[in-house]
Every structure is written in C-alpha cells, then in structure tokens.
Amino acid sequence: MSIIEIAEEESEKRDNAAVEAIYLKLGEMSGVVKEALSSAFELAVEQSAFPNCRLVIEEIPGSRDLQVSALELAS
C-alpha cells in the first residue's frame, strides 16, 4: 500500500477529512533516499484527493524502517 493510499483510507474513516500533512519515520538504513521519496511524493500527491498535502520526514539513525507515523487532518 502506498503512502497516499494509507492517507486516503484514513481520510475515508474520518468522513473524508482533508489530509494536510503526512508524517513519516525514515530509517537511515531503509534503503530509501529521502530526496527521491520527496520527489516521487510531490508527483503522486498532485493526482490525489489532497494535492496540497505536505510530506514531513523524520530521519531515524540506525533504523531500517519506513512508516507513516501520523497524519494531520483539516479540522
């Protein structure tokens, strides 16, 4: 499941609330390049239900994980 699909699913659970930000924890050893992820996100989010959503990445030293840690929804 993609990051945007996770956000869309959570939005639907909350009466289609707009997602303003997606917070990720990105492990330094995950094999994911932060800049590449950010660029791909910018392209993908344009085609989503939340074209103004921003991606906030927290880098975690020594970790191999990549996970959505939080969503910021419009009130």
Gaussian input, Z-matrix of N, CA and C with variables (Angstrom, degrees):
# hf/3-21g

backbone

0 1
 N
 C     1     B1
 C     2     B2     1     A1
 N     3     B3     2     A2     1     D1
 C     4     B4     3     A3     2     D2
 C     5     B5     4     A4     3     D3
 N     6     B6     5     A5     4     D4
 C     7     B7     6     A6     5     D5
 C     8     B8     7     A7     6     D6
 N     9     B9     8     A8     7     D7
 C    10    B10     9     A9     8     D8
 C    11    B11    10    A10     9     D9
 N    12    B12    11    A11    10    D10
 C    13    B13    12    A12    11    D11
 C    14    B14    13    A13    12    D12
 N    15    B15    14    A14    13    D13
 C    16    B16    15    A15    14    D14
 C    17    B17    16    A16    15    D15
 N    18    B18    17    A17    16    D16
 C    19    B19    18    A18    17    D17
 C    20    B20    19    A19    18    D18
 N    21    B21    20    A20    19    D19
 C    22    B22    21    A21    20    D20
 C    23    B23    22    A22    21    D21
 N    24    B24    23    A23    22    D22
 C    25    B25    24    A24    23    D23
 C    26    B26    25    A25    24    D24
 N    27    B27    26    A26    25    D25
 C    28    B28    27    A27    26    D26
 C    29    B29    28    A28    27    D27
 N    30    B30    29    A29    28    D28
 C    31    B31    30    A30    29    D29
 C    32    B32    31    A31    30    D30
 N    33    B33    32    A32    31    D31
 C    34    B34    33    A33    32    D32
 C    35    B35    34    A34    33    D33
 N    36    B36    35    A35    34    D34
 C    37    B37    36    A36    35    D35
 C    38    B38    37    A37    36    D36
 N    39    B39    38    A38    37    D37
 C    40    B40    39    A39    38    D38
 C    41    B41    40    A40    39    D39
 N    42    B42    41    A41    40    D40
 C    43    B43    42    A42    41    D41
 C    44    B44    43    A43    42    D42
 N    45    B45    44    A44    43    D43
 C    46    B46    45    A45    44    D44
 C    47    B47    46    A46    45    D45
 N    48    B48    47    A47    46    D46
 C    49    B49    48    A48    47    D47
 C    50    B50    49    A49    48    D48
 N    51    B51    50    A50    49    D49
 C    52    B52    51    A51    50    D50
 C    53    B53    52    A52    51    D51
 N    54    B54    53    A53    52    D52
 C    55    B55    54    A54    53    D53
 C    56    B56    55    A55    54    D54
 N    57    B57    56    A56    55    D55
 C    58    B58    57    A57    56    D56
 C    59    B59    58    A58    57    D57
 N    60    B60    59    A59    58    D58
 C    61    B61    60    A60    59    D59
 C    62    B62    61    A61    60    D60
 N    63    B63    62    A62    61    D61
 C    64    B64    63    A63    62    D62
 C    65    B65    64    A64    63    D63
 N    66    B66    65    A65    64    D64
 C    67    B67    66    A66    65    D65
 C    68    B68    67    A67    66    D66
 N    69    B69    68    A68    67    D67
 C    70    B70    69    A69    68    D68
 C    71    B71    70    A70    69    D69
 N    72    B72    71    A71    70    D70
 C    73    B73    72    A72    71    D71
 C    74    B74    73    A73    72    D72
 N    75    B75    74    A74    73    D73
 C    76    B76    75    A75    74    D74
 C    77    B77    76    A76    75    D75
 N    78    B78    77    A77    76    D76
 C    79    B79    78    A78    77    D77
 C    80    B80    79    A79    78    D78
 N    81    B81    80    A80    79    D79
 C    82    B82    81    A81    80    D80
 C    83    B83    82    A82    81    D81
 N    84    B84    83    A83    82    D82
 C    85    B85    84    A84    83    D83
 C    86    B86    85    A85    84    D84
 N    87    B87    86    A86    85    D85
 C    88    B88    87    A87    86    D86
 C    89    B89    88    A88    87    D87
 N    90    B90    89    A89    88    D88
 C    91    B91    90    A90    89    D89
 C    92    B92    91    A91    90    D90
 N    93    B93    92    A92    91    D91
 C    94    B94    93    A93    92    D92
 C    95    B95    94    A94    93    D93
 N    96    B96    95    A95    94    D94
 C    97    B97    96    A96    95    D95
 C    98    B98    97    A97    96    D96
 N    99    B99    98    A98    97    D97
 C   100   B100    99    A99    98    D98
 C   101   B101   100   A100    99    D99
 N   102   B102   101   A101   100   D100
 C   103   B103   102   A102   101   D101
 C   104   B104   103   A103   102   D102
 N   105   B105   104   A104   103   D103
 C   106   B106   105   A105   104   D104
 C   107   B107   106   A106   105   D105
 N   108   B108   107   A107   106   D106
 C   109   B109   108   A108   107   D107
 C   110   B110   109   A109   108   D108
 N   111   B111   110   A110   109   D109
 C   112   B112   111   A111   110   D110
 C   113   B113   112   A112   111   D111
 N   114   B114   113   A113   112   D112
 C   115   B115   114   A114   113   D113
 C   116   B116   115   A115   114   D114
 N   117   B117   116   A116   115   D115
 C   118   B118   117   A117   116   D116
 C   119   B119   118   A118   117   D117
 N   120   B120   119   A119   118   D118
 C   121   B121   120   A120   119   D119
 C   122   B122   121   A121   120   D120
 N   123   B123   122   A122   121   D121
 C   124   B124   123   A123   122   D122
 C   125   B125   124   A124   123   D123
 N   126   B126   125   A125   124   D124
 C   127   B127   126   A126   125   D125
 C   128   B128   127   A127   126   D126
 N   129   B129   128   A128   127   D127
 C   130   B130   129   A129   128   D128
 C   131   B131   130   A130   129   D129
 N   132   B132   131   A131   130   D130
 C   133   B133   132   A132   131   D131
 C   134   B134   133   A133   132   D132
 N   135   B135   134   A134   133   D133
 C   136   B136   135   A135   134   D134
 C   137   B137   136   A136   135   D135
 N   138   B138   137   A137   136   D136
 C   139   B139   138   A138   137   D137
 C   140   B140   139   A139   138   D138
 N   141   B141   140   A140   139   D139
 C   142   B142   141   A141   140   D140
 C   143   B143   142   A142   141   D141
 N   144   B144   143   A143   142   D142
 C   145   B145   144   A144   143   D143
 C   146   B146   145   A145   144   D144
 N   147   B147   146   A146   145   D145
 C   148   B148   147   A147   146   D146
 C   149   B149   148   A148   147   D147
 N   150   B150   149   A149   148   D148
 C   151   B151   150   A150   149   D149
 C   152   B152   151   A151   150   D150
 N   153   B153   152   A152   151   D151
 C   154   B154   153   A153   152   D152
 C   155   B155   154   A154   153   D153
 N   156   B156   155   A155   154   D154
 C   157   B157   156   A156   155   D155
 C   158   B158   157   A157   156   D156
 N   159   B159   158   A158   157   D157
 C   160   B160   159   A159   158   D158
 C   161   B161   160   A160   159   D159
 N   162   B162   161   A161   160   D160
 C   163   B163   162   A162   161   D161
 C   164   B164   163   A163   162   D162
 N   165   B165   164   A164   163   D163
 C   166   B166   165   A165   164   D164
 C   167   B167   166   A166   165   D165
 N   168   B168   167   A167   166   D166
 C   169   B169   168   A168   167   D167
 C   170   B170   169   A169   168   D168
 N   171   B171   170   A170   169   D169
 C   172   B172   171   A171   170   D170
 C   173   B173   172   A172   171   D171
 N   174   B174   173   A173   172   D172
 C   175   B175   174   A174   173   D173
 C   176   B176   175   A175   174   D174
 N   177   B177   176   A176   175   D175
 C   178   B178   177   A177   176   D176
 C   179   B179   178   A178   177   D177
 N   180   B180   179   A179   178   D178
 C   181   B181   180   A180   179   D179
 C   182   B182   181   A181   180   D180
 N   183   B183   182   A182   181   D181
 C   184   B184   183   A183   182   D182
 C   185   B185   184   A184   183   D183
 N   186   B186   185   A185   184   D184
 C   187   B187   186   A186   185   D185
 C   188   B188   187   A187   186   D186
 N   189   B189   188   A188   187   D187
 C   190   B190   189   A189   188   D188
 C   191   B191   190   A190   189   D189
 N   192   B192   191   A191   190   D190
 C   193   B193   192   A192   191   D191
 C   194   B194   193   A193   192   D192
 N   195   B195   194   A194   193   D193
 C   196   B196   195   A195   194   D194
 C   197   B197   196   A196   195   D195
 N   198   B198   197   A197   196   D196
 C   199   B199   198   A198   197   D197
 C   200   B200   199   A199   198   D198
 N   201   B201   200   A200   199   D199
 C   202   B202   201   A201   200   D200
 C   203   B203   202   A202   201   D201
 N   204   B204   203   A203   202   D202
 C   205   B205   204   A204   203   D203
 C   206   B206   205   A205   204   D204
 N   207   B207   206   A206   205   D205
 C   208   B208   207   A207   206   D206
 C   209   B209   208   A208   207   D207
 N   210   B210   209   A209   208   D208
 C   211   B211   210   A210   209   D209
 C   212   B212   211   A211   210   D210
 N   213   B213   212   A212   211   D211
 C   214   B214   213   A213   212   D212
 C   215   B215   214   A214   213   D213
 N   216   B216   215   A215   214   D214
 C   217   B217   216   A216   215   D215
 C   218   B218   217   A217   216   D216
 N   219   B219   218   A218   217   D217
 C   220   B220   219   A219   218   D218
 C   221   B221   220   A220   219   D219
 N   222   B222   221   A221   220   D220
 C   223   B223   222   A222   221   D221
 C   224   B224   223   A223   222   D222

   B1=1.4583
   B2=1.5286
   B3=1.3243
   B4=1.4562
   B5=1.5321
   B6=1.3137
   B7=1.4673
   B8=1.5245
   B9=1.3125
   B10=1.4650
   B11=1.5254
   B12=1.3199
   B13=1.4680
   B14=1.5247
   B15=1.3248
   B16=1.4694
   B17=1.5260
   B18=1.3244
   B19=1.4670
   B20=1.5284
   B21=1.3326
   B22=1.4620
   B23=1.5270
   B24=1.3342
   B25=1.4639
   B26=1.5361
   B27=1.3157
   B28=1.4634
   B29=1.5312
   B30=1.3244
   B31=1.4627
   B32=1.5279
   B33=1.3249
   B34=1.4709
   B35=1.5244
   B36=1.3262
   B37=1.4707
   B38=1.5194
   B39=1.3336
   B40=1.4736
   B41=1.5263
   B42=1.3201
   B43=1.4675
   B44=1.5263
   B45=1.3325
   B46=1.4680
   B47=1.5301
   B48=1.3211
   B49=1.4659
   B50=1.5220
   B51=1.3069
   B52=1.4627
   B53=1.5301
   B54=1.3132
   B55=1.4594
   B56=1.5234
   B57=1.3206
   B58=1.4596
   B59=1.5201
   B60=1.3516
   B61=1.4631
   B62=1.5210
   B63=1.3180
   B64=1.4564
   B65=1.5244
   B66=1.3273
   B67=1.4576
   B68=1.5278
   B69=1.3203
   B70=1.4604
   B71=1.5159
   B72=1.3220
   B73=1.4576
   B74=1.5242
   B75=1.3246
   B76=1.4566
   B77=1.5171
   B78=1.3252
   B79=1.4566
   B80=1.5142
   B81=1.3028
   B82=1.4584
   B83=1.5339
   B84=1.3247
   B85=1.4604
   B86=1.5332
   B87=1.3237
   B88=1.4665
   B89=1.5296
   B90=1.3171
   B91=1.4658
   B92=1.5212
   B93=1.3299
   B94=1.4630
   B95=1.5357
   B96=1.3083
   B97=1.4638
   B98=1.5295
   B99=1.3235
   B100=1.4663
   B101=1.5293
   B102=1.3170
   B103=1.4639
   B104=1.5251
   B105=1.3284
   B106=1.4662
   B107=1.5276
   B108=1.3205
   B109=1.4631
   B110=1.5233
   B111=1.3159
   B112=1.4691
   B113=1.5290
   B114=1.3192
   B115=1.4709
   B116=1.5193
   B117=1.3339
   B118=1.4649
   B119=1.5267
   B120=1.3180
   B121=1.4653
   B122=1.5207
   B123=1.3263
   B124=1.4720
   B125=1.5304
   B126=1.3169
   B127=1.4673
   B128=1.5240
   B129=1.3219
   B130=1.4700
   B131=1.5264
   B132=1.3093
   B133=1.4677
   B134=1.5296
   B135=1.3260
   B136=1.4687
   B137=1.5263
   B138=1.3327
   B139=1.4605
   B140=1.5284
   B141=1.3178
   B142=1.4631
   B143=1.5313
   B144=1.3049
   B145=1.4662
   B146=1.5309
   B147=1.3456
   B148=1.4734
   B149=1.5243
   B150=1.3239
   B151=1.4691
   B152=1.5298
   B153=1.3298
   B154=1.4631
   B155=1.5192
   B156=1.3117
   B157=1.4617
   B158=1.5269
   B159=1.3153
   B160=1.4647
   B161=1.5280
   B162=1.2991
   B163=1.4540
   B164=1.5230
   B165=1.3275
   B166=1.4601
   B167=1.5311
   B168=1.3204
   B169=1.4597
   B170=1.5244
   B171=1.3301
   B172=1.4606
   B173=1.5312
   B174=1.3143
   B175=1.4550
   B176=1.5298
   B177=1.3402
   B178=1.4553
   B179=1.5338
   B180=1.3390
   B181=1.4701
   B182=1.5386
   B183=1.3428
   B184=1.4526
   B185=1.5186
   B186=1.3186
   B187=1.4657
   B188=1.5240
   B189=1.3301
   B190=1.4644
   B191=1.5265
   B192=1.3072
   B193=1.4624
   B194=1.5185
   B195=1.3147
   B196=1.4658
   B197=1.5179
   B198=1.3260
   B199=1.4570
   B200=1.5194
   B201=1.3220
   B202=1.4643
   B203=1.5258
   B204=1.3078
   B205=1.4622
   B206=1.5198
   B207=1.3615
   B208=1.4617
   B209=1.5290
   B210=1.3154
   B211=1.4655
   B212=1.5066
   B213=1.3171
   B214=1.4607
   B215=1.5219
   B216=1.3171
   B217=1.4637
   B218=1.5160
   B219=1.3258
   B220=1.4617
   B221=1.5156
   B222=1.2946
   B223=1.4719
   B224=1.5011
   A1=108.19
   A2=116.49
   A3=120.51
   A4=110.97
   A5=115.00
   A6=121.09
   A7=110.31
   A8=116.57
   A9=120.37
   A10=110.91
   A11=117.58
   A12=120.18
   A13=111.32
   A14=116.68
   A15=120.35
   A16=109.66
   A17=116.51
   A18=120.83
   A19=111.10
   A20=117.03
   A21=120.50
   A22=110.97
   A23=116.45
   A24=120.78
   A25=110.89
   A26=116.72
   A27=120.14
   A28=111.41
   A29=116.90
   A30=120.89
   A31=110.71
   A32=116.12
   A33=120.60
   A34=111.48
   A35=117.07
   A36=121.31
   A37=111.69
   A38=116.21
   A39=121.60
   A40=110.81
   A41=115.54
   A42=122.63
   A43=112.75
   A44=116.46
   A45=122.77
   A46=113.74
   A47=115.91
   A48=120.53
   A49=109.56
   A50=116.41
   A51=121.25
   A52=110.04
   A53=116.14
   A54=121.62
   A55=107.55
   A56=116.13
   A57=120.96
   A58=112.51
   A59=116.82
   A60=120.34
   A61=110.01
   A62=114.07
   A63=122.26
   A64=106.33
   A65=115.90
   A66=121.71
   A67=109.24
   A68=115.88
   A69=121.67
   A70=110.45
   A71=114.46
   A72=121.10
   A73=105.40
   A74=115.91
   A75=122.70
   A76=109.15
   A77=115.10
   A78=119.85
   A79=111.44
   A80=115.30
   A81=121.62
   A82=110.97
   A83=117.70
   A84=122.06
   A85=112.26
   A86=117.34
   A87=121.43
   A88=112.75
   A89=116.25
   A90=119.84
   A91=112.56
   A92=116.97
   A93=121.94
   A94=108.37
   A95=116.10
   A96=121.53
   A97=107.68
   A98=116.09
   A99=121.94
   A100=111.96
   A101=117.53
   A102=121.17
   A103=111.22
   A104=116.70
   A105=120.22
   A106=110.53
   A107=116.78
   A108=121.14
   A109=110.28
   A110=117.02
   A111=121.17
   A112=111.35
   A113=117.14
   A114=120.87
   A115=111.57
   A116=116.35
   A117=120.47
   A118=110.34
   A119=116.74
   A120=120.88
   A121=110.37
   A122=116.67
   A123=120.65
   A124=111.35
   A125=116.81
   A126=120.26
   A127=111.32
   A128=116.51
   A129=120.83
   A130=112.31
   A131=117.50
   A132=120.27
   A133=111.18
   A134=117.24
   A135=120.75
   A136=111.71
   A137=116.66
   A138=122.29
   A139=112.52
   A140=117.06
   A141=121.29
   A142=110.91
   A143=114.32
   A144=120.73
   A145=111.80
   A146=116.76
   A147=121.57
   A148=110.71
   A149=118.60
   A150=120.60
   A151=114.56
   A152=118.32
   A153=120.96
   A154=113.05
   A155=116.47
   A156=121.64
   A157=109.84
   A158=115.84
   A159=119.57
   A160=110.16
   A161=115.19
   A162=122.77
   A163=108.26
   A164=116.43
   A165=122.24
   A166=106.96
   A167=115.78
   A168=120.84
   A169=110.43
   A170=115.08
   A171=121.84
   A172=106.63
   A173=116.41
   A174=120.20
   A175=109.63
   A176=115.48
   A177=121.68
   A178=108.60
   A179=117.63
   A180=121.18
   A181=111.18
   A182=115.44
   A183=121.16
   A184=116.22
   A185=118.27
   A186=121.68
   A187=110.87
   A188=115.92
   A189=121.43
   A190=111.47
   A191=116.91
   A192=121.88
   A193=113.09
   A194=113.93
   A195=123.32
   A196=104.71
   A197=116.82
   A198=118.82
   A199=111.94
   A200=114.78
   A201=121.07
   A202=105.91
   A203=117.55
   A204=120.49
   A205=112.66
   A206=117.28
   A207=119.40
   A208=109.22
   A209=114.25
   A210=122.13
   A211=107.79
   A212=116.52
   A213=121.74
   A214=106.84
   A215=115.48
   A216=120.78
   A217=110.57
   A218=116.63
   A219=121.25
   A220=108.37
   A221=115.93
   A222=119.24
   A223=111.78
   D1=136.23
   D2=-178.85
   D3=-80.58
   D4=164.58
   D5=178.19
   D6=-59.33
   D7=-42.65
   D8=-179.17
   D9=-68.37
   D10=-38.09
   D11=177.07
   D12=-62.58
   D13=-38.35
   D14=176.54
   D15=-61.27
   D16=-45.58
   D17=179.98
   D18=-63.61
   D19=-42.28
   D20=179.75
   D21=-63.46
   D22=-41.09
   D23=179.22
   D24=-63.21
   D25=-44.50
   D26=178.85
   D27=-66.30
   D28=-37.23
   D29=177.36
   D30=-60.60
   D31=-44.38
   D32=179.51
   D33=-60.97
   D34=-36.19
   D35=178.69
   D36=-67.03
   D37=-19.46
   D38=-176.27
   D39=-117.10
   D40=46.02
   D41=176.63
   D42=56.86
   D43=39.19
   D44=177.39
   D45=59.63
   D46=37.82
   D47=176.11
   D48=-62.93
   D49=140.82
   D50=178.79
   D51=-68.38
   D52=136.79
   D53=177.03
   D54=-92.79
   D55=118.59
   D56=-178.46
   D57=-93.12
   D58=-28.39
   D59=179.58
   D60=-154.65
   D61=148.04
   D62=174.17
   D63=-119.10
   D64=126.48
   D65=-179.71
   D66=-104.05
   D67=127.90
   D68=-179.46
   D69=-119.85
   D70=148.36
   D71=167.71
   D72=-107.70
   D73=120.06
   D74=-175.40
   D75=-115.66
   D76=111.98
   D77=178.63
   D78=-70.04
   D79=137.61
   D80=-178.99
   D81=-60.83
   D82=-27.26
   D83=-178.54
   D84=-104.40
   D85=19.10
   D86=-176.80
   D87=-75.61
   D88=-18.28
   D89=-176.55
   D90=87.47
   D91=2.96
   D92=-179.83
   D93=-100.80
   D94=129.01
   D95=178.57
   D96=-87.52
   D97=121.46
   D98=-175.41
   D99=-53.85
   D100=-45.97
   D101=-177.28
   D102=-65.50
   D103=-39.18
   D104=178.73
   D105=-66.92
   D106=-41.24
   D107=177.59
   D108=-62.06
   D109=-44.86
   D110=179.82
   D111=-61.86
   D112=-43.19
   D113=179.28
   D114=-64.35
   D115=-45.17
   D116=179.40
   D117=-63.61
   D118=-38.93
   D119=178.98
   D120=-61.85
   D121=-45.72
   D122=-178.98
   D123=-57.76
   D124=-41.09
   D125=178.46
   D126=-69.24
   D127=-44.52
   D128=-176.59
   D129=-69.33
   D130=-38.07
   D131=-175.52
   D132=-67.93
   D133=-26.90
   D134=177.54
   D135=-60.20
   D136=-30.65
   D137=-178.28
   D138=-94.49
   D139=5.73
   D140=-175.99
   D141=-97.76
   D142=179.57
   D143=176.00
   D144=-74.35
   D145=-6.91
   D146=-176.12
   D147=-129.22
   D148=66.23
   D149=-173.47
   D150=-63.96
   D151=-16.86
   D152=179.79
   D153=-101.36
   D154=7.43
   D155=-179.28
   D156=-66.39
   D157=140.84
   D158=177.37
   D159=-110.61
   D160=155.14
   D161=179.94
   D162=-107.99
   D163=126.14
   D164=179.19
   D165=-115.70
   D166=116.88
   D167=-174.75
   D168=-110.54
   D169=125.51
   D170=173.72
   D171=-105.62
   D172=119.29
   D173=179.67
   D174=-84.79
   D175=132.82
   D176=-177.53
   D177=-113.29
   D178=110.33
   D179=-179.80
   D180=-61.48
   D181=138.47
   D182=174.34
   D183=75.76
   D184=-2.91
   D185=-177.52
   D186=-95.67
   D187=152.80
   D188=175.60
   D189=-107.16
   D190=2.32
   D191=-174.51
   D192=-83.63
   D193=155.06
   D194=168.54
   D195=-138.68
   D196=115.10
   D197=-177.69
   D198=-146.72
   D199=148.41
   D200=172.05
   D201=-74.25
   D202=121.74
   D203=-177.98
   D204=-99.92
   D205=-24.30
   D206=-179.70
   D207=-167.93
   D208=159.36
   D209=172.60
   D210=-125.09
   D211=141.88
   D212=173.61
   D213=-104.94
   D214=116.16
   D215=-177.93
   D216=-104.82
   D217=150.02
   D218=176.26
   D219=-67.45
   D220=143.68
   D221=-179.09
   D222=-90.23

